[in-house]
Every structure is written in structure tokens, then in C-alpha cells.
Amino acid sequence: MLEQILALKKRREGRLRQQLAAGNQRYERLRHSQQSLTEERKALQEAWQQLGLEGRGRLARDQLHTIQRKLEEHFQRDKALEEEIATLEAECASWLIAKKEIQQRIQQSRIDQEKLEWVLNEGPDAY
């Protein structure tokens, strides 16, 4: 019976380790996406500044409207990128909390396994 419990705890630890590995892979993908979006946002802001410089001085009405429309598009895309980055940051933070919990569960599982192994190997001789 104790052997079955030990086997069960080992399987549980294996599943926890698989969860941890999968979560770490997802976390890396999220961080990569976050970095890409941040770089895209920086490039967009630079383009936005460049458009602002083009808008200085006297412009024909159609040129002014074109620049205003492009600035508005840049502004909207910047806001969307900001929201996406914030979402990714929240997901990363959530994973770090879940990761800590999984690591604690793995540690507890190891402790339980060691106790069971001790009981199986040395327990009866101790009495």
C-alpha cells in the first residue's frame, strides 16, 4: 500500500514538473512577444515624432489632413500596443505566482516521498 502511495506521489511530481516546463516555455514566448511589441511601439513613436516634424511650417490643407490622419492612426496603434503589453505583463506576473506555487508543491511532494521511502526502507527496523 505504501508503495502505491509512493508511486502516486512520484507521478504527481512528474505532472507538476511537466506543468512547470510548459509554463516556463509559455512565459518565454510571452516575454519574447512583449519585447517585440515594445520594439514596435518604440519604432511607432519615432515615426510619430517624424510626422510631427513634417507637420511644422506652412502646409496645404490636404497635406495637413494627411498628417493628422497618420498621427491619429499612430496614436490608436500606440494605445493598442500599450494595452497588449500591459496584458502580457499581467500574464507574466500571473505565471510567476503560479510557478512559485508549483515549485512549493514539488518540494512538498519530494519531502513526502522521502518520508515514505524512509518508512518503506528503514521504518520497520526502527521499532
Helices and strands as residue ranges (DSSP letters): H 2-54, H 61-121, H 123-126
